[in-house]
Amino acid sequence: MIPLPAAVCPQLVEALISLGGKPHSIHAGWFLISVANLVVIVLMIVAFLLALFLPFPRERDDE
C-alpha cells in the first residue's frame, strides 16, 4: 500500500463528509449537545462495555 501525504488526508475526509454545513445538535430542555459529540460518547461507552464483558485472552494450560 502506498502511504498518502499528510496534506491529502483532510481532503479525502472532506470529500466523504460535508464540513461546510450547519452543525446539528440535540436540544431537550437544559440538555444541548452536538450530534458528533454524542456519537463519540456513545462509541466510547460501547468500547468500555466491550472491554468489560469480552473475555481477556489467556494462555491455555495443556495439563
Secondary structure, DSSP 8 states (H G I E B T S, - for coil): -----TTHHHHHHHHHS--SS---EEEETTEEEEHHHHHHHHHHHHHHHHHHHS---------
